[in-house]
């Protein structure tokens, strides 16, 4: 059943809960369930044991409040106050409290705020299955009776939705005495859908920069292509053909040599005199540097390169019942993507929320 209070009771409850959260007492180490002396799984009534369990919990309800650490700026506050399901927005000393018309509104309001870059949380009432197994330290398993407890979390699933949680359990004779160290668990899965190739697609160029040309003008490259579109891994190392003795390493620590070892040296970044190196060290092997540039057209830098197309895929907000908040994904691909393309997403899911896209695979036709 959803929580509903009159306005005066709600204000008092908000004040009390803000104080409780501020003091840090919401999530104590143990939550206690039914302590009736009933034995399960044949365990003696007096036997106590502890273990861990991965349990699919059910969100029975949320409190009709959302909390925002650090508060909201004026525009965010105004946007939140105008959302369906929001009664009022109250500022506390350390956080803002968003009062909801009904506890069932928590996931929808949370979702709208998260799309604005605002993370909120609330107290959820979660319940275990009526009976589940825990794994003891020795690897054996025992059955325990279920329980229900409050947990501070982001409302990432609807009321009645499921979420996997890992927790420590203490029990006596099959009856749970307490739980602790409750942690939501990511689930990994693949989801198939049709993605739309959007605007903003371009190319990515992988350059091989020869050693003597490695002292690039990165400020100029960044100005041309943007700070987030240039990545450079400069390699100042040189492999020596002949090993050096300790005495030779001391003698050959020239002013352009940053570090020296038996078979290699590292030189200063602006040093490119291969003739001097050949004179001082004889036969050597130079290492190339790696430059990556994202651009809509060939940058024309004069170095050898490989390139791949980068497509911006537009993804729906909901995929097979799971909510996705980052709806644009840059995908490197050979060529030829346009319109709608069938893809498979490898995702990390928490509750009913896709927390991360780990990779996208394009399904080839035929």
Buried (B, 14 or more C-beta within 10 A) or exposed (E): EBBEBEEEEBBEBBEEBBEEBEEEEBBEEEBEBEEEEEBBEEBEEEEEBBBBBBBEBBBEBBBBBBBBEEBBEEEBBEBBEEBEBBBBBBEBEEBBBBBBBBBBBBBBBBBBBBEEEBEBBBBBBBBBEEEBBBBEEEEEEBBBBBBBBBBBBBBBBBBEBBBBBEBBBBBBBBBBBBBBEBEBBEBEEEBEBEBEBBEEBBBBBBBEBEBEEBBBEEEEBBEEBEEEBBEBEBBBBBEBEEEBEEEBBEEBEBEBBBEBEEEBBBBEEEBBEEEEBEEBBEEBEBBBBBBBBBBEEEBEBEBEBEBBBBBBBBBEEEBEEBBBEEEEBBBEBEEEBEEEBEBBBBBBBBBBBBBEBEEBEBEEEE
